[in-house]
Amino acid sequence: MECPPLNIHGLLERSEVNGPGVRAVIWLQGCDKRCPGCFNPDAQPLEPRRLMTPEQLFEWVRALEGVEGVTISGGEPFLQARPLGESLRLLRQQTDLSVIIYTGYRLEEAEQVEGGREVLALTDVLIDGPYDQTQPASDGIRGSVNQRLHLLSERYHPGDFHIGLRFEIVIRSDGTVIKTGVSSGSERADLPLPDRELP
């Protein structure tokens, strides 16, 4: 069976607030959790936004220079586990980049998704659980304290993830604004805003 394309919400070539080191960030489109206070409400709809094959996404990552790894968020990555797993398989075979994934699913739920175990086997760090705006986290890596940090490989240690409150605003040459990171103790912001331009 042919692998479906990935539905991409946004791509960021370099970030220093989405895990250890300089990281590329991939936001996938589509989420079924609908958490109140969601950081990325524009990433919730399931309709196609920007379609990329697993190979195209891998080539985009491979062409980047000076990044330690990729951070994948959403939307909900495990709604696209099969094509995501294929892209991560290529990444693991041909690079030494690390992989961090944010999911609204619990680890135990992600394992039950079709293709979920394959994605987890290719992941270094998983931050799991639905966002709860009544339980803000202040460690700079989780949106709320109910979310759990799972070290799925030996690449990182817990101390690598005490980032503190950090926030980035990236303004591209075409006027595109991307906000990401932690803007306060009660709010993570992972908001690619591809349709907003500076005045």
Secondary structure as UniProt FT lines:
FT   STRAND          6..15
FT   STRAND          23..28
FT   TURN            36..37
FT   HELIX           41..43
FT   STRAND          50..52
FT   HELIX           54..62
FT   STRAND          69..73
FT   HELIX           77..80
FT   HELIX           81..94
FT   STRAND          98..102
FT   HELIX           107..110
FT   TURN            111..112
FT   TURN            114..115
FT   HELIX           116..121
FT   STRAND          125..128
FT   TURN            133..134
FT   TURN            145..146
FT   STRAND          148..151
FT   HELIX           158..161
FT   STRAND          167..171
FT   TURN            173..174
FT   STRAND          177..184
FT   TURN            185..186
FT   STRAND          187..193
FT   TURN            194..195
//
